[in-house]
Amino acid sequence: MTRQMLGDAEWATLKDKLQAIGRIWKHGDEGRNRRFLSGVYYLLRTGVAWADLPVEFGNSDAVRKRFRRWCKAGIWQRLFEGTVAAEQVDKLLLDGTICKAHRSATGARGGAAEDIGR
């Protein structure tokens, strides 16, 4: 697997799981599904904005909308279930850019030193 592209081994695993889900897998959609998943993988690995997704992955707005549909339908959750056993996870990374702190979390009056700023 290259750093930003979905490799054949990863695709084979995902393809089996997608076929097991069933309702999203239609005959003849293999290329379309691989291109979509490769686009999502590329986006997550590089951190580019949806609008900056290269055209080889399809229309960026269509990829974004399909990603949201899969989120709402729980498809991503089903793909991740059973992928890695909980005992094998030794690190957990969270993206803190979406965590909001209440305005009162900036510290008490009197200038107490805090890590959270405005």
Buried (B, 14 or more C-beta within 10 A) or exposed (E): EEEEEBEEEBBEEBBEBBEEBEEBBEEEEBEEBBBBBBBBBBBEEEEBEEEEBEEEBBEBEEBBEBBEEBEEEEBEEBBEEEEEEEEEEEEEEEEEEEEEEEEEEEEEEEEEEEEEEE
